[in-house]
Amino acid sequence: MSRPKIGLALGSGGARGFSHLGVIKVLEQHQIPIDYIAGSSMGALVGAFYGAGQSVDQMYQLALTFKRKYFMDIMVPKMGLIQGERIKSYIKMFTYNKRLEEFKTPVSIVATDIYSGEKVIFNEGDAASAVRASISIPGVFVPEKINDRLLVDGGVIDRIPVSVVKDMGADIVIAVDCSKFEQNTEVYSIYDIIMQSIDIMQNEITNYRMVDADIVMRPEVYSYSSRNYSQIKEIIEKGEEEAEKHIQSIKKAIEDWKGLNAN
């Protein structure tokens, strides 16, 4: 093999996950290949759009016109505040109604089985259903039911799915972590309380678990709310800035791999 296979592990983070777009754009600009993607929650959404064949420019336009109303099909709460059919239709449209095995770039989607507590990994089947499961923030979205499993947000069990992209065959793994918690006083609704609580819990997990990747990017998006979709342009730019800082390290990792595998 003339070069290593490169995998992206795209983490959860709500609106801050749009920083993944900036990372992907800069990797493309520097001709860093993306062979595999694994994503949890917003990382699953971004990864699926890219894997299905959306260009970075198209994804930028989608992101900059994204509004919370696109997924806020509010219902009388039983298992969640949001029914989720609206966002599922949106995902289906922009993944071209593809199955995961039809993707241009292989993508694995991570969700959590709320019954068993197991990690569920999708790499085949309906892409929109898998992503809808992975973004199902507990208490906010009604869980997605697939094959008798009741599924919620992938970030609950695997915030940055590094091991998943390694298992796909990646030789070099680039992890993007955009979910660190910072104090936020914009809490006005049950939706805000749930999102803020998840941010706090995930931050605690982060403090005790190392991200075992070759390159770890942490875009400086922590001052932005994970539920604020009005500053997407700035969030994407933070992803671009963070990726630029790591380009030389990535290129060195590629050269080092080639050196070790010359024979």
N, C-alpha and C positions, 0 to 999 in steps of 0.2 A: 504494500500500500504506500502511495507516494506522500500521503498526508494523514494526520489523525482525524477521526470523526469527532465533530464538535457538537456538544449538546447544551441547550439552554434549560435551566430550571427556573421557571417564572413563578414567583411567590404571590401570595394573597396580599390584599391591601386596599380593597375598595377603590375609590377614585384615584388614590395614589398609584394604583397599578397601571395607570396610563403611562407612567414613566418607562414601562417595558417597551413602549413604542420607540421612545428616544434611543434606548439601548440597541434595539434591532436596526434602526436607521443608521446609526454610527457603525455597527458591525458590517452592514452592507457597504457603506461608503469606503470602508477600509478593506473590503473584499475578504472579510472573515466569513467562511462558509458556516451555515447553520444546518446541520444534518438531522438533528433530533430536537424536539421540544417536549418538556413535561410541564404541566401547569396546574396550579391550584387556584380556585376561585377566579379573581380577575386575571391572574396569569393564564388560566385555562381559556378565558374568553379571548384575550389578545393572541395567545398561541394558536387557537383554533382558527381565528380569522386569517392569520398569516399562513398557517399550514394549509388552509383551504385554497390559497392562491391569491388572496388580497395583496396588492402591492403596498409598500410602506406609505406611499403618497395617498393612496385611497384610504388607508387606515387612519392617516392623520386627519383627512377630511371628515371621516366618520366620527372620530374622537372629538373634534372641535365643534361638531354639531350635536353631540350627544347630550341629551337632557334627561333628568330624573323621571320626567313624565313618561318616557318610553317604556319604563318597566313598572310604573306605579298603578297596577290594576288592583286597587285596594278592595278587600273583601271583609266580611264579618269574621273576626279572628276565630279560628279553631286550631289549625296547625301552623298558621302564619298570617301575617298582615297582608302579604302580596300573593296573589294567585300564581303569577309567574308565566301565564300564557303569552302575555304581550312581549316580554323579553325573549321568550323562546321563539316566537315568530321572527323577532329581530335577528336572533342568532342564526336561525334557519336561512333567512334571506342572505345574510352576509357570509355564510359558509356554503352558499350555493346549493343548499339542501343535500350536501354530500354526507357520505358515511366516512368515518375516520380512516378506514383502510384505503379510501380514494384520495386522500390528501396528497398534495405536492410534496410537502415536508412531513415526515412521520411525527405525529403528536399523541402523547398520552395524557389523559385527563384524570385527575385525582378527585375522588369524592369519599364521603364517610358514610358507612352503613349505620344508621341511628339505632337499629335493633341490636346488632352484634358488636358495634364499636370497631369494626374492621375497616381497613383501608381498601377501597375499591378502585382499580385502575382500568380505565377504558382505553383501548387502542384499536377497537373496531366497533361497528355499530353506528347508529344515528348520532352524528356529531352534536346536533342541537340539544338532544336529550342529555347527553353526557355533560355538556357545558352547563346546561340548566341545572343539573344535579350539583355540579361543582361550585356554582355560585349561590347555592341555596343557604343563605345565612340563617342559622337557627332562630326561629321566632319572627324573622322578617319574611322570608319566602316559605311558602308551603313546600315541604320536601318533595322531591321527584321520585316517583316509583318506577323502578326498572327491574324486571325479572324477579318480582316479589321482594326486592330490597327497597327499603325506604331510605333515600339518600339525601344527605345535607352537605354543606360546604366542605370542600377538600382541605381548606386551611385549618379545620378543626383537628385533623389528624396528621397532616403533613403540610406545614406552611410553605416550605420551599422544597419541592420534590426532587432533591438531588439524587437519591438512590434510584428513583424511577427512571431518570434519564440515563443514569449509568447502566441500568439493566437493559435499556434499549440498545446499548452498544456504543455509547459515547466514550471516547478516549480522553477527552478534555471536557470538563464541565464548568460552565459559567453560570453562577447562581445570581439571581437578582432579588434582593431583599428590600422591600419597600413598606414594611408594616410596623416599624418601630413606633411606639406610642410617645406622644408628648402631650402635656396638659392642654385641654381644650374645654372651654367653658360654654361652647355653643351646643347646649343640650336642652332641647325644647319639647321633645316628643318621645313616645315609646320607641320609635325607630332610632332616634338619636341615642337613647339609653342602651338599647341592645348593641348598636354598633360600637359605642364607646366601651362597653363592657368587654366585647370581643377583642378590641384593640388592646385593652389592659391585660387580658388573659394571654393573648399571643405574645405580648411584650415580655411577660414573666417567663413564658416558655423559652423565648429567645435568649434570655439572660442565662439559662442553664444548658443550652444546647448549641454546640458549635455547628456551623454550616460547613460540611465536609466537601467542599468543592475546590477545584484548582484555582478559580478566580471568583471572588465574591464582590459583587457590586452592591453598594447601598446608596442609591440616589438620595440626595438631601431633600426629601419631600415630607419630612416629619412635621413640619410646621403647617402643612395642609391637612385639612380634615379628610378622613377616608370616605366621608359621605357628601363632600362638597364637589359638585360637578361643574362649578363655574370658573375654575382656575386650571382647566385641563392644559391649556397652552403652556403655562408656567411649569406644570408637573412634567409634561413631555420634555421640555427643555432641560429640566434637572436630570432626566434620564440620559439625554445626549451628553451633558457635561460629565456625568459619572462614567459613562462608557469611554469617552475620550481619554480620561485619566488612566484607563486600564489597557488601552490598545497595545502599547509596547510590551506589557506583561503577557498579553495573549499571544502576540507574535513570537515572543521568546519561548513560551510554553510549546508552541507549535514547532519551532526550530529544535528545541530540546528533545521533543518526541521523535522528530525525524532522525536526530543524531543517535538516539537509543535504538531506533528500529531500522537503521540503515541497511542492515543485512536481512 
